[in-house]
């Protein structure tokens, strides 16, 4: 289920988009905003997966709102709604995820939403401003590497655990280790941890070594091969 916020200062425009979205049970409109400031406030409260933004709004324009949303630790996808196609270049520069010219037709909306749900592999393979991208409910989301606690290999995927939850990505541990070498430390063949979130290095009675991490109840195993590097990072 994709949670959507519609931000437009025209009630009829919001009603039309809401009606078109209602035809698909995979979409749910969780909120509406009539100006830019309200859109930002609702996003902070409800954390929608997608924000559909009119460009010309009072208090804060859609362009200003989009730029601010991109600074969120886990930003929503952004799709512009506008009657003026001359904003297309600015939308591209802001790296928004979709662009619809009003009045929005059912066909145009369906096409834009279909494109939105296609995962662009370049977005999960390349680091961008220290973010890791992942897909949730068909929408591409991002998490700042500073909020990542650990990455654990699970068959064909890697489970990334961060402050607000976790997600599966297609990048291997080796790729993540290479891309974020300043932040991530290998402690085991199947585990990377964020150096800044290590609480302690432990020697349990059962033998071996583990590390305690922020927000994790269970300690993570440290292999003998990686123990020297872990001690070095911790100044031991």
ABEGO torsion letter per residue (X at the ends): XBBBBBBBABAAAAAAAAAAAAABAABBBABBBABAAAAAAAAAAAGBABBBBBABBBGBBAAAAAAAAAABABBBBBBBBBABAAAAAAAAAAGBABBBBOBBBAAAAAAAAAAAABBBAAAAABBBGGBBBBBBGGBBBBBBAAABABBBBBEABBBBBBAAEBBBBABBAAAAAAAAAAABBBABAABBBBAAABABBBBBAAEEBBBBBBGBABBBBBBAAAAAAAAAAAGX
